[in-house]
Amino acid sequence: MSSVTAESIAASHTSAHNKGKKTSPVWAHTREPLEHEDQELLYCSYCELNDKPHGAKTASSMTKHIHSMHKTVIIELGVSKSQEVVRQQLKSIYR
């Protein structure tokens, strides 16, 4: 497995080439492209040693790749903003 931390992933994803926010939990399992790779993609952290690493623009594509090729990797789902609002409302109701 990779020794990349969540902080280093978050810092690397603030680069200029990422136009939109990468909020899906799957992006924590990616790395920035190397100089010779497509700069529009993020690459699977677990394929680094392969001759042909997997790159993707979409979270769903990267998720499918990780689920099929790296079956031991668990992608923890985050809580959406709306889910957090509902949780807070339920807490206030059932205190």
Secondary structure, 3 states (H helix, E strand, C coil): CCCCCHHHHHHHCCCCCCCCCCCCHHHHHEECCCCCCCCCCEEEHHHCCCCCCCEECCHHHHHHHHHHHCCCCCCCCCCCHHHHHHHHHHHHHCC
